[in-house]
Amino acid sequence: MKKALILLADGFEEVEAVTPMDYLRRAGIEVILAGVSGEYITGAHGITLKTDLDVAGTEDLELNAVVLPGGMPGAENIAASGDALRLILRVFHAGGLIAAICAAPAVVLDPLGVLKNKQATCYPGFEKRFMDAAYVQDRVVLDGNVITSCGPGCAADFSFAIIDYLAGGKQADKVRQRTLHH
């Protein structure tokens, strides 16, 4: 079974975390929620999620993917966590998938060098922060082992891209059909 970890930090964009969590689980992918600042993490709109573990306890996990919701200050809080950054780089350099949406591509991934020589998208306006990435104005962009997406309204498309990458197009289509996503 493929295993994906979703990083949560206070101020995360809820739909960008819950939609991937739900859809990936529907696709048979194991999902782990890791908090960067405690067991309970509160999103930008006041929704609190209980995490499975602290990001500091992830060093021995074998992961196929790390997913970063956006939202502010959620993305900045992920970027400020050394444990989160080490996890992202470990999975990225091992060839695992790194998937980030909204502000996270610009605020977290680009400064880490994950987007060097890659095409990427992000929430409109945050592309000005890209130093290494080539900005593409698409809903979802796949370049190598990195998926980026532009914001809350793209959370389903972002999730399907992750499923397609990890479990294949047939599995993504099954989830699309079951969730009436056309």
Order of alpha helices (4+ residues) and beta strands (2+ residues): beta-alpha-beta-beta-beta-beta-beta-alpha-alpha-beta-beta-beta-beta-beta-alpha-alpha
